[in-house]
């Protein structure tokens, strides 16, 4: 009986995994369904899976404001403040509601040490939702 070399097994497993991921990506799942799945993953604090789902949705439609927002929040929660700022600014440019985008964007800016930029950009920003307003004011006070 001949034993299979370990490197071959690893390559075969990697190829199988890539094939499975490709099939999932090409499954024809609609971006809205992928976003719903991403929201579920976010609720479970499974940030890696949420990011994968959002990126798949963005491959089909790069102008999904909610996808940019979810990706930005997931990146912020995982410690990537630079990527978070980029995605949250894209969500803002795509007219995602300020009440949702501005507080995490302020946190991303704080995490990067951009206090002056944060104050200059958002000191006069008035958000309608009390929770969003409180988060922004807290970030501004911290800056």
Order of alpha helices (4+ residues) and beta strands (2+ residues): alpha-alpha-alpha-alpha-alpha-alpha-alpha-alpha
